[in-house]
C-alpha cells in the first residue's frame, strides 16, 4: 500500500480526526479518491466528512457512481447536498438512479428550482438510454461560423479549443451537420467557414438508443465523442468516449456476473461486505433451486427404468453437465455477438442452423469418447445409450442456447439475465428425457 494511504489509515484507526483532516488537506484529489476507494464504506464516509468544503466537490465528482451512492447512504443526503449541486447533470442522473427513491427525491429537492432543469430532463429519458447518460454540450459551432468567430465565442466561455475532443456543428435550429476536429480549427485561416473543414459523417447516437450499444459503436469507430440527437436530428447532448468506455466496462462486468448466476458487485470484491455478496447470489440460487424441481419430476417419471438398470444413474451428472455447458457456451457466444452488433433478431434462423451443426460436430466427438469409456467400464449397450444421448442432446442444447438470447432481446429482457436459469432448467430436463427414452429403446426396458 502506498505511503499516503498508510498516512490516512494510522490516524483513522487511532481516532485522531484532527490529524486525519490535516493529512487529507495535503493530498490532491486523485489521492483522496484512491484512499476512499480502498476503504470500507463506513471509514470512507469519515474521510469524506473531514474534507474541506472546497475539496469535497471535486473528490465526490471523481468517484464512481456506486461509491457516491454508498456515501450518500452512509452520510445521509444532508451531508451531500452542497456537493451534489456542483456536479454535472449526467453525473447527478446516474447517482439518482443508484439511490433509493426516497433519498433520490430529497436530493433533487435540495437543488434550487431554477437549476433542476438539466437533471430532470435527463431523468425524463428511459433508463439505459443514451439520453439518460449524455453530457451537456458546452460549446457548439454554427454553420455560418468562421474559425475566428468560433474562437471568440469559445474564449468567452473561458475554455480552450484544445480542451474539446470534437465540436459539433449545427444550424441555428440545432440540426446536426457534423463535427470539428480542434486540430483542423488550429490549422485553418481565421476566415475559414467551419462547414468547409468539418467531418460530415461522424458517429451519432440518438436519445432513445440503448446506451451500451451506442458506447460499443463509439469505441469501435475511433471517434472521441458521439453527438446525441433527438428524433428530429437536433443536437441535445454528447456521449464522450470516456463515458462510453466506462459504460462498456460496467456492461461487460454485469454480463459476466449474470452469466455466472449472480448480480454484479457495486464495489471492489474485497471491500464488499459478505451480506451484500450473499444477497447478489441468493436470488439466482433460489431460481435455480426452484427450476431443479422440474428435473426431479423427470427423474420420478423414469424411476422404474432406473430400478431396472442402476448403472444409468451413474451417467446422469455427466450428461446433464455436458448439455448444460453446451447450451451456456452457445448462449454466451450469441449474447456477445448481440452486444457487438454482429447478430440481430432477423438472424435467428442462421443462428439456429449454425448451432445445430456445431452441436452435431461436438456431439459426434464427445459421443465417440463417451461410448468408448462406458463400454469399457460397463458394457457395449450402455455405451451405445450414452453415445446416442450425447449426439442427440448436444445439437438441441446448442440450438436452444443460441436462440434464447435472441428471444430475450425480442422480449426486451437482458439476455445475460434470462439465459442462465432457462438453459440450465431446459438442458437438464430435456437431456434426461432423451437419455431415458434412448435407454428404454436400446436396452428394451419397460
Secondary structure, DSSP 8 states (H G I E B T S, - for coil): --HHHHHHHHHHHHT-HHHHHHHHHTS-HHHHHHHHHHS-HHHHHHHHHTS-HHHHHHHHHHS-HHHHHHHHHHH-HHHHHHHHTTS-HHHHHHHHHHS-HHHHHHHHHTS-GGG-HHHHHHHTS-TTBHHHH-B-----EETT-BHHHHHHHHHHTT--GGG-S-EEEE-TT-BEEEEE-HHHHHHS-TT-BGGGTSBSS--EEETTSBHHHHHHHHHHH--SEEEEE-TT-BEEEEEEHHHHHHHHHHHHHHHHHHHTTS---SS-GGGS-HHHHHHHHHHHHHHHHHHHHHHHHHHHHTHHHHHH-THHHHTHHHHHHHHHHHHHHHHHHHHHHHHTTS--GGGHHHHHHHHHHHHHHHHHHHHHHHHHHHHHHS-HHHHHHHHHHHHHHHHHHHHHHHHHHHHHHHTT--HHHHHHHHHHHHHHHHHHHHHHHHHHHHHT--
